[in-house]
Amino acid sequence: MKPITLWLALVPTFIFAQNYQTTFIPDSLKSNANAIVRFEELRVKINDIDKAVVKHKWAITILNEEGNKFANYSNGYNKTISLYDISGKLFDSDGKLIEKIKKKDINDVSATNEETLLDDWRVKYFEFHCKKFPYTVEFEDEEDWNGIFFLPSWQPVNSEHLSVQQSKFIVETPINYNLRYKQINYLKTDPNIEINNSSQIYTWELSNVPALEEEIWQPPIDQVTTKVLIAPTKFSIGGINGEMNTWNNFGKFINTLSKDRKILPEKIKQEIHSITDALHSKKEKIEAAYNYLQHNTRYISIQLGIGSWQPLDAKFVSEKKFGDCKALSNFMVTLLTEVGISANYVLVKSGKQAQANLYEDFPSNYFNHAIVCVPDLKDTTWLECTHQTISCGFLGSFTDNRKVLMLTDSGAVVVFTPKYTVDDNIKTTSISAKISDDGTLISEVFTRYSGTKEEKPHDIFYGATQKERDYYYNHKYELPTYSVDNISYTETRGKIPVIIEHLNITSPNYGTATGKRLFIQPNILSRERTLPNDIDRKFEIIYTESYTDIDSIKITIPQGYSIESKPNDLKIDTKFGSYSIEYKVKDNNIELIRKCSKNDFRLPASEYLSLSKFYQKMNKADNSKMVFVKQL
């Protein structure tokens, strides 16, 4: 399912000229800003349940090179959205017009990528190349929508280091049109609403908003800045009508799109029965059917018109051996139904940063992906149907720990996908090493990865070329110089998959000999970062990962040395996580045990200094050294 990005270009017509002299910008808007929205108006005119016109006009002053990314025009269109009347102007710091876009200068390209077979989305884009700061760009365009399944949203501050002088969102609807809206961080109680004989006009506006500085692990920007979502109640797309005033009604519409698309050819029925009928447990049958899907189909995106949301039928996938996420998930549900297992088609907003993108109190089309759920009172199974090597029952960080919409026979319900915890996401590293007289470290490393910790090595194992694998391993570790060889993997599939990685690392000059002393950092591979010393933290702290790292290290040093100093053992327990490190030295052998567990959390900004101190302590311990003296 193709994600549709609509912070697009869409806005109005002005009856007065704008003055873009930069001397008119308040100093408060320049602070921390790379660019300033001087003016924006986004106007949506809804004419019917399937017709709308969207106009957008905006001007942005670019203050420095970092702000250049805000100076480009880009907007998409397809068979249901026509894009026209594109204009663009460039002004100098005095507000003098110095360049206009010419029609021939606008690039028009396909939005299709290498995984896409059919896609009617195209993109028009243009870039001004101005190096004299500050300068201002102004863009305007218009769209005709022939079909509505979503509507534009308004988010004036959509990036850090962007301030807003003035922005306005205007939505005009027929008098009897039931527009739904959700306001996020909008300071006024409600929009201004004008009603006349034939229409209703809603207006939201914002002015003089200073730029935000990015803070580590802050909430998503649409949770801390003003945003307005709008959605229809009744709508029509591709000639099919629906309602989305409730999630159940939204699900009924999706069910309509899937109607009569779960019919398998007789040959496929026979094949799936031949591999499942002799199996006794539900779990075995699910795994067999999923294995059949992975070995007999592959993912290819197909996004044409209503096909962006409507799955291709199971017969198509059976014959062509490919499909997009919707088609493959529908096919998987059909296979399981055929062998007597009830399964549900599920819509989800995928991506590691998309866990908070569904509002239960505001049904709308947030989704860009489809997966499958096999409900069970004790052991529900979730299936990612577009991945040919992922373990059966494992979703990974792409779709875990978030609200999703599960389709049912009668409509739909909002449910949660699994959350992988510190007990699931574990990296256990065992290192056997020795250091030669010249300080060279030679080590053998076994690492066991489970849960989401397994995702990166899984991708390297299955998807990387030898060149990509070499680059990854030779840039992975914080060692002065090193080489990696003899890399091998073994995998254990399951709902919490495991990969064991075996490799050898050689690092010249890892130990430093100075006179009669030898300096060694016993913690070879694991390093915790430090955090910025931000005493004026503004936003909540959101940490979304949960995991445990365990390192067990044995190092043999050259004969003839005795310990002069070693770091103290350390143990820390906090609300953010826990950390411990222990050292033992006997004869010419060093042993280290390190354990670090992190919890996901959402905490007030006032906790940041405590969090920063926790990381400083871990970082200091991780980088501590031992000193040995050579006996004469």
Secondary structure, 3 states (H helix, E strand, C coil): CCCCCCCCCCECCCCCCCCCCHHHCCHHHHCCCCEEEEEEEEEEEEEECCEEEEEEEEEEEECCHHHHHHHEEEEEECCCEEEEEEEEEEECCCCCEEEECCHHHCEEEECCCCCEEEECCEEEEEECCCCCCCEEEEEEEEEEEECCCCCCCECCCCCCCEEEEEEEEEEEEECCCCCEEEEECCCCCCCEEEECCCEEEEEEEEEEECCCCCCCCCCCHHHHCCEEEEECCEEEECCEEEECCCHHHHHHHHHHHHCCCCCCCHHHHHHHHHHHCCCCCHHHHHHHHHHHHHHHCEECEEECHHHHCCCCCHHHHHHHCEECHHHHHHHHHHHHHHCCCCCEEEEECCCCCCCCCCCCCCCCCCCCEEEEEECCCCCCEEECCCCCCCCCCCCCCCCCCCEEEEECCCCEEEEECCCCCCCCCEEEEEEEEEECCCCCEEEEEEEEEEHHHHHHHHHHHHHCCHHHHHHHHHHHCCCCCCEEEEEEEEEECCCCCEEEEEEEEEECCCCEEECCEEEECCCCCCCCCCCCCCCCCCCCEEECCCEEEEEEEEEECCCCEEEEECCCCEEEECCCEEEEEEEEEECCEEEEEEEEEECCEEECHHHHHHHHHHHHHHHHHHCCCEEEEECC
